[in-house]
Amino acid sequence: MPETVIQNPSAAVGVESRLRTHIEMLERRLRQRDEQRRAMLHILVDYEQDRRRLARQTERLDSSRRAVLHILQDSHKDKLRLEASRKAMIHIMGNLRETTAEVQRREQELRDKQEQLVQAGKLATLGELTTGVAHELNNPLNNIGLFVGNAVDLIDLAVTEKGEILDELRHAMQQVSKATEIISHLRTFGRAAPISRVPISLREVIARALSLMGEQLRLREITVTVDLGPQEPVVEGNAIQLEQVFINLLTNARDAVAESPRKEIRISGSVGSAAVEIAVADTGGGIPRGLERRIFDPFFTTKEVGKGTGLGLSITYGIIKEHGGTISVVSPPGEGATFLIHLAAAPADTRETSP
């Protein structure tokens, strides 16, 4: 190979310089390209990370959208259920109002029938009392005839002393007042009792009941003792209804001692701070074991057919319950029966003014 002879050294130096410059420029460009490539690689990596992050966010957003859709659907279902529940509640309230009105109507009917039953019981009691009342009225009527006859005789004999004639007429008027009082009591007892509740003395109620039953008890040779203690037994109630209670209990005791060798009825009582207790005991044969709970049932009776309606004790139970009290019976074998009545005592400030 022939040698290259550089004839111009300065020209060679210039070429070399240009080549070096060109090489440096290429190297710079390569470094720039490499930096650009690395920058592009970073951008691509960031882009991929952003794309994945966006995909995850999109997925979460889609999940949230589906969840919101489910919530809206559930909310719509809940709204429908709520609307159905509201309609059902309106329907139930309507039925409840109708049922309440029906219950109130039936309660009123029951009260009316109970009042009719009580009134029927009183009329039945008056029927039983007719004989005794007739005897009780017969005495004052006979006395009236006797006193008026004496006055007529005195006038026929031309007695000039007016004092004797006036005495006979006054005695006759006293007997008229006694007969009028008996009839007035019967009329008061027989009429429908008002609903009002006032302070009343049980001592007076029992005395009035005994005044109606007294002749019957006397004719049957039944001894009645009353011991209500020193304190006045005052309760808030209806005097006529409570009088019927004691007439029913006295009638029951009268029949219970009919065949007993010792015919006694004892009415005792005690007054507590909040209640009054009255006991009506007899010396009859008592109540057969196991029937203590049934004797207050309507139409239940241990008497023979035709000798009792079975309503007296049932009516008595209803009246006592209506007064907010209780009535029970104890009957030890061979010791008769004792009916125990508990009634709330009237407030202390009303006891002194009770009728």
WOTA-V396771 format. One line per field, one symbol per residue. burial: b if it has 16 or more other C-alpha atoms within 10 Angstrom, else e. A space follows every 10 residues. Layout:
burial = ???
//
This chain:
burial = eeeeeeeeee eeeeeeeeee eeeeeeeeee eeeeeeeeee eeeeeeeeee eeeeeeeeee eeeeeeeeee eeeeeeeeee eeeeeeeeee eeeeeeeeee eeeeeeeeee eeeebeebbb bbeebbeebe ebbeebbeeb bebbeebbeb beebeeeeee eeeebeebbe bbbebbebbe ebeeebeebb ebeeeeebbb bbbbbbebbb bbbbbbbeee ebebeeebee ebbbbbbbbb bbbbbbbbbb bebbbbbbee eebbbbbbbb beeebbbbbb bbbbbbbeee eeeebbeeeb beeeeeeeeb bbbbbbbbbb eebebbbebe beeeebbbbb bbbbbbeeee beebe
//
